Each structure stands twice: as structure tokens, then as C-alpha cells.
């Protein structure tokens, strides 16, 4: 009687388990690059929006005070709500040249020559999808 119970137990064979693992591996290799690309596109879009906001605030500051701002957080605070939390995202983003740029900056900068905002030394027009 006990011998029949062992024969009736069913499970997955090693081959079936290996096939499932291979299928999951293939799906993961297809999904991970797409997810990574989506994060880089989201980072790029956030940087573009932030730089556009900062550039608008800079223009308003110049119009109101007749001079370029010297400091983002102090000079532009009256034009941007919650400016203390306006920071670039960490991770990769795209430049229009097709390169990926690893963003490590913790704050946006001012380009005193052109009166524009920069992210890690790059202006708004440099971020975006490749133009190739």
C-alpha cells in the first residue's frame, strides 16, 4: 500500500524545471533593457522640465531686477515653489547626440555667461532624444 502512494505522487521533472527557468531568463533579458531605457527617458524628461522651469525663472528675474541671478536657491526662490527640492534625478539620461549621460549632480547650476540653467554642465537644448 505504501509503495502505491509513492508511485501516485507527481511533481516536476528536472527537465521541466530547466525549461521554465530558461523561459524566465529569456523574458528577463528582453524586459530589463526596456525598463532601463524607460528610466533614462523619464530622467531626461524631468531634467528638460526642470531646466525649462529654471530658465523661465531666470528670465523673470532678469526682467524684474535688470541683472542675472547669482544663486538658484536664493535669487529664484520667489519664482519657483519648493525650490529646495528641485534636484536632478540620479541615473542615466539621454543627450541629443545619442550618448547616455550618468547624472551624478545633486543640484542644478547657473551658466552666468548665457543666463541659463545647467545640469551637470549641459544646457536644456542638449538633452533629449537623438536627432540622428
ZIUR-V732724 format. One record per pair of residues at least 24 apart in sequence whose ideal C-beta (glycine too) atoms are under 8 Angstrom apart, sorted by the first residue. I is the first residue (numbers start at 1). J is the second residue. If there is no record, write none. Layout:
# ZIUR-V732724
I/J
I/J
This chain:
# ZIUR-V732724
36/92
39/91
39/92
40/91
40/92
40/93
40/94
40/100
41/94
42/89
43/89
43/91
43/92
43/93
43/103
44/93
44/94
44/127
44/128
44/129
46/88
46/89
47/88
47/89
47/93
47/103
47/119
47/127
48/124
48/127
48/128
50/86
50/88
50/108
50/117
50/119
51/108
51/116
51/117
51/118
51/119
51/123
51/124
51/127
52/124
53/80
53/86
54/80
54/86
54/108
54/117
55/116
55/117
55/124
58/110
58/115
58/116
58/117
59/115
62/115
68/110
68/112
68/115
69/110
69/115
70/110
70/112
71/110
72/107
72/108
72/109
72/110
72/117
88/119
88/120
93/127
94/127
94/128
94/129
94/130
95/122
95/126
95/127
95/128
96/125
96/126
96/127
96/128
96/129
96/130
96/131
97/126
97/130
98/130
98/132
